[in-house]
């Protein structure tokens, strides 16, 4: 049995800091096209055999079994010509009608994905502060359609890095720059991109109570405050730093990676105040808003949503429509978000 092995190096691991000199965007697209054509997902290490079967290449028994099955199957033959030009080798194949069909299939992968059968659920990737809002709306969607919604969270930049090789149907990201990057790497369908609402920075405290008088200076006082570190590559830390600077304040900061960490420090009593999002307070009944950070003191926080490039069927688009519907906007508002403009 003869086996011709070709290796295609993908690009989506380059963000880890070491750039694979053999990686190619064409190889990444090729893998995603295979995933769509075979109605599966993409992963590494992945092996595609005869263009019809995919296996995890570290699963040696399954690889050998699949190769034997493929070798015993009848496949279309195509004449191949090799031409050497110095150190380079050129390969030419005549695929006639078969080649035309393959080219059309790969060129219309996104359209094919829309006509494939729906997954049994909808997978939403969103910012951590939106977990409660998306979970609540997912329950509404399931009650309406019978389709469950699974929500996974991480900072937006990390979600974008994972989007092309982990199954997801909807991306909900903070800020246009992150969504622009998702569009640049072909992780979303740009024509589905919509604004789903905004958020506010607030000073949170444990327990109930009305907002305190005296503004930020009085609320923060001389105590240590948990807040996202401005060095974190997300917008929240820089927005917090800008808002405090605009108010002429420089409190002692216990820097954290995300607002969820600030909430944890607040709930455990490590700090008495935390600068978080309104959605964080709405998701935690044991907290209340001590003060609202003036919105004119930091860039507006908006969230954009889009259907993922490889989402299957029509169900993801229906969930996206719920996000922007009057009913969906009410649920998001109740979860602490501001209505989309």
C-alpha positions in Angstrom: 0.0 0.0 0.0 1.5 3.4 -1.1 0.8 6.5 1.0 1.7 10.0 -0.2 1.9 12.3 2.8 1.5 16.1 2.4 1.8 18.5 5.4 0.0 21.8 5.6 1.1 24.2 8.3 -1.7 26.4 9.7 -1.4 29.9 11.0 -3.7 30.1 14.0 -1.1 29.0 16.6 1.4 31.8 15.6 -0.1 34.1 18.2 1.6 32.1 20.9 4.8 33.9 20.1 6.7 31.5 17.8 5.9 32.0 14.1 5.9 28.8 12.2 8.0 29.7 9.1 6.1 27.0 7.1 2.6 28.2 8.0 0.3 29.7 5.4 -3.1 31.3 5.4 -3.9 29.1 2.4 -3.3 26.0 4.5 -5.6 27.4 7.3 -8.3 28.0 4.7 -7.8 24.6 3.2 -8.4 22.9 6.6 -11.5 25.0 7.3 -12.9 24.1 3.8 -12.3 20.4 4.5 -14.2 20.9 7.8 -17.1 22.4 6.0 -17.2 19.9 3.2 -17.0 17.0 5.6 -19.6 18.6 8.0 -17.1 18.4 10.9 -14.8 20.7 12.8 -11.1 21.5 12.6 -8.4 20.7 15.1 -4.7 20.0 15.4 -3.2 17.6 14.8 -5.6 16.6 12.0 -5.2 14.2 9.1 -7.5 14.2 6.0 -7.3 11.0 4.1 -8.2 10.9 0.4 -10.2 14.1 0.9 -13.1 12.2 2.5 -12.2 11.2 6.0 -10.6 13.1 8.8 -9.0 11.8 12.0 -6.9 13.1 14.9 -3.4 12.2 13.6 -2.2 11.3 17.1 -4.7 8.4 17.2 -2.5 5.9 15.5 -4.9 2.9 15.5 -7.7 5.0 13.9 -5.3 6.5 11.4 -4.1 3.1 10.2 -7.6 1.7 10.1 -8.9 4.7 8.1 -6.0 4.5 5.6 -6.8 0.8 5.0 -10.4 1.6 4.5 -9.5 4.4 2.0 -7.1 2.2 0.1 -9.9 -0.4 -0.4 -12.3 2.2 -1.8 -12.7 3.1 -5.4 -11.4 6.6 -6.1 -11.4 8.7 -9.2 -8.1 8.7 -11.0 -6.5 11.8 -12.5 -3.3 12.1 -14.6 -0.5 13.8 -12.7 2.5 15.5 -14.4 5.7 16.4 -12.5 8.2 19.0 -13.8 11.5 19.9 -12.2 12.8 23.5 -12.4 16.1 23.8 -10.6 15.3 23.1 -6.9 11.5 23.4 -7.4 9.1 20.7 -8.5 5.9 21.6 -10.3 2.8 19.4 -10.1 0.0 19.6 -12.7 -3.2 17.6 -12.6 -6.1 17.4 -15.0 -9.3 17.0 -13.0 -11.8 18.1 -15.7 -15.4 18.1 -14.3 -14.2 16.7 -11.0 -11.8 19.6 -10.5 -14.5 22.1 -11.4 -16.9 20.6 -8.8 -14.1 20.7 -6.2 -13.2 24.3 -6.9 -16.9 25.3 -6.7 -17.3 23.5 -3.4 -14.3 25.1 -1.8 -15.1 28.5 -3.1 -18.6 28.5 -1.6 -17.8 26.9 1.8 -19.6 29.6 3.8 -22.7 29.2 1.7 -22.6 25.5 2.1 -22.3 25.8 5.9 -25.6 27.8 5.9 -27.4 24.9 4.2 -25.9 22.1 6.3 -28.1 20.6 9.1 -28.1 22.5 12.3 -26.0 21.5 15.3 -28.2 20.3 18.2 -27.2 23.5 20.1 -25.9 27.0 19.7 -22.4 27.8 21.0 -21.8 31.4 22.0 -18.4 32.9 22.6 -18.6 36.1 24.6 -16.8 38.4 27.0 -16.8 37.2 30.7 -19.0 40.1 31.9 -21.8 39.0 29.5 -22.0 35.4 30.8 -25.2 36.1 32.9 -26.8 38.1 30.1 -26.1 35.5 27.4 -27.1 32.6 29.7 -30.4 34.3 30.5 -31.1 35.0 26.8 -30.1 31.4 26.0 -32.8 30.1 28.3 -35.4 32.3 26.5 -34.2 31.0 23.1 -34.5 27.4 24.3 -38.0 28.0 25.5 -38.9 29.4 22.1 -37.1 26.9 19.8 -36.2 23.9 21.9 -32.5 24.5 21.0 -30.1 24.8 24.0 -27.5 27.5 24.1 -24.0 26.9 25.5 -22.0 29.9 26.5 -18.2 30.1 26.8 -16.3 33.1 27.9 -12.8 34.6 27.6 -11.4 38.1 26.8 -12.3 39.1 23.3 -8.8 38.9 21.9 -8.5 35.3 23.1 -11.9 34.3 21.6 -10.8 35.6 18.2 -7.6 33.6 18.3 -9.6 30.4 19.1 -12.5 31.1 16.7 -11.0 29.4 13.6 -10.2 26.1 15.2 -12.9 25.6 17.9 -16.5 25.2 17.1 -18.6 28.3 17.8 -21.7 29.8 16.2 -22.0 33.3 17.6 -19.2 35.8 18.7 -20.1 38.7 21.0 -17.1 41.0 21.5 -16.3 44.3 23.1 -15.3 47.0 20.7 -15.1 47.4 17.0 -11.3 46.7 16.8 -11.7 43.2 18.1 -14.6 42.4 15.8 -12.6 44.0 12.9 -9.8 41.5 13.7 -12.3 38.6 13.6 -13.5 39.8 10.2 -9.9 40.1 9.0 -9.1 36.5 9.8 -12.4 35.3 8.3 -13.8 34.1 11.7 -17.2 35.8 11.2 -19.6 36.5 8.4 -19.2 40.3 8.2 -22.7 40.9 6.8 -24.2 39.5 10.0 -22.4 42.0 12.3 -24.7 44.0 14.6 -24.5 46.1 17.7 -26.2 44.4 20.7 -25.7 47.0 23.4 -23.4 48.8 25.7 -22.1 48.7 29.3 -21.1 51.1 32.1 -18.3 51.2 34.5 -19.5 51.4 38.1 -18.0 51.2 41.6 -19.4 48.1 43.3 -19.6 47.2 47.0 -20.9 44.3 49.1 -24.5 44.4 50.3 -27.5 46.5 49.2 -28.0 50.2 49.3 -28.6 53.3 47.2 -25.8 55.1 45.3 -23.6 57.1 47.6 -23.4 60.9 47.4 -20.2 62.8 46.8 -19.1 61.1 43.5 -16.1 58.9 42.9 -13.8 60.7 45.3 -16.1 60.1 48.3 -17.0 56.5 47.3 -13.4 55.4 46.7 -11.8 57.3 49.6 -8.4 56.0 50.7 -9.2 52.3 50.5 -7.7 49.8 48.1 -9.8 49.3 45.0 -9.9 46.2 42.8 -9.7 47.2 39.1 -8.5 45.8 35.8 -4.8 46.5 35.3 -4.3 49.0 32.4 -1.5 46.8 31.1 -4.0 44.0 30.2 -4.5 44.0 26.4 -8.3 44.6 26.7 -10.1 47.9 26.8 -11.5 47.8 30.3 -8.2 48.6 32.2 -7.4 51.5 30.0 -10.9 52.9 30.3 -10.7 52.6 34.1 -7.4 54.4 34.2 -8.7 57.1 31.9 -11.8 57.6 34.0 -9.8 57.9 37.3 -7.4 60.3 35.6 -10.3 62.5 34.4 -11.6 62.7 38.0 -8.1 63.5 39.3 -8.0 60.4 41.5 -5.2 57.9 42.1 -6.5 55.4 44.6 -4.5 52.3 45.7 -5.3 49.7 43.0 -5.3 46.0 43.4 -4.8 45.1 39.7 -6.6 42.1 38.2 -6.9 40.6 34.7 -10.7 41.0 34.3 -13.7 42.3 36.1 -14.7 38.8 37.3 -11.4 38.8 39.3 -12.3 42.2 40.8 -15.7 40.8 41.8 -14.0 37.8 43.5 -11.8 40.1 45.5 -14.9 42.1 46.5 -17.0 39.1 47.5 -14.2 37.5 49.5 -13.6 40.8 51.5 -10.1 41.4 50.1 -11.2 44.8 49.0 -14.2 47.1 49.9 -14.7 48.5 46.5 -14.2 47.3 42.9 -14.5 49.1 39.6 -16.5 46.7 37.4 -19.2 46.7 34.8 -22.9 47.2 35.5 -23.4 43.7 34.2 -21.1 42.2 36.8 -23.2 43.8 39.6 -26.5 42.6 38.0 -25.1 39.0 37.9 -24.2 39.0 41.6 -27.1 39.6 44.0 -24.8 40.2 46.9 -23.4 43.3 45.3 -24.8 46.8 44.6 -23.7 50.0 42.8 -22.0 52.5 45.1 -21.3 55.0 42.3 -21.5 55.3 38.6 -18.3 56.2 36.8 -19.1 59.3 34.5 -19.5 57.9 31.0 -18.0 61.0 29.4 -14.7 60.2 31.2 -13.9 57.0 29.2 -14.6 55.6 25.7 -18.0 54.2 25.2 -18.2 50.5 25.8 -20.2 48.7 23.1 -20.6 45.0 22.2 -20.9 43.7 18.7 -22.2 40.3 17.7 -21.9 38.2 14.5 -22.5 34.7 13.2 -19.3 32.7 13.0 -17.9 31.9 9.6 -18.4 28.1 9.9 -21.7 28.2 11.8 -24.1 25.6 10.4 -27.8 25.9 9.4 -30.1 28.8 10.2 -30.4 28.5 14.0 -27.4 30.8 14.8 -28.9 33.6 12.8 -32.2 33.2 14.7 -30.3 33.5 18.0 -28.6 36.7 16.7 -32.0 38.1 15.7 -33.2 37.5 19.2 -30.3 39.5 20.6 -31.4 42.6 18.7 -35.2 42.1 19.0 -37.2 44.2 21.5 -37.6 41.1 23.7 -33.9 40.3 23.6 -33.0 43.9 24.3 -35.2 43.9 27.4 -33.5 40.8 28.8 -30.1 42.4 28.1 -31.2 45.6 29.8 -32.4 43.6 32.8 -28.9 42.0 32.9 -27.3 45.4 33.2 -26.6 46.2 29.6 -27.6 49.4 27.8 -30.0 49.2 24.9 -28.3 49.1 21.4 -28.6 52.4 19.6 
